[in-house]
Amino acid sequence: MMDEYRRGWAHRYLREAKAELEAAQKIPYMAPSLMIEAIRKARNAIYYSLGEPASIEVLVRDELSKPKPTNDVILRFLVEMEKTVQQLAEIEEINDDAVMKQAGTIVQVASDFVETLTEEKVDN
């Protein structure tokens, strides 16, 4: 059961992630940073929908340092999302089209994830 506080933050981060993607399409010179921010906000939406975000973040960071991946599908997904955020943050020149597609997919998956856990549709 998710409390209203976490539900509210999960929905807020998801709305903001979608808005960042829209802005990235409209403002090309800011697109790289907006897309990375959209992915981070999508990640935060998932963290809030799963539980205490700080605890989830610790789990993900611990898992990142392990040589063998976990069998837990959700944790593996969160680790891959974190790796994507880290990789994009380090790249100097971003292929906007490829990253836009990847960011859009991540935000959509986060949206599906949050909407499933909260049993509510998130409006833009």
Secondary structure as GFF3:
##gff-version 3
##sequence-region A 1 124
A	DSSP	alpha_helix	4	26	.	.	.	ID=ss1
A	DSSP	three_ten_helix	28	30	.	.	.	ID=ss2
A	DSSP	alpha_helix	31	50	.	.	.	ID=ss3
A	DSSP	alpha_helix	53	64	.	.	.	ID=ss4
A	DSSP	alpha_helix	73	90	.	.	.	ID=ss5
A	DSSP	alpha_helix	96	118	.	.	.	ID=ss6
###
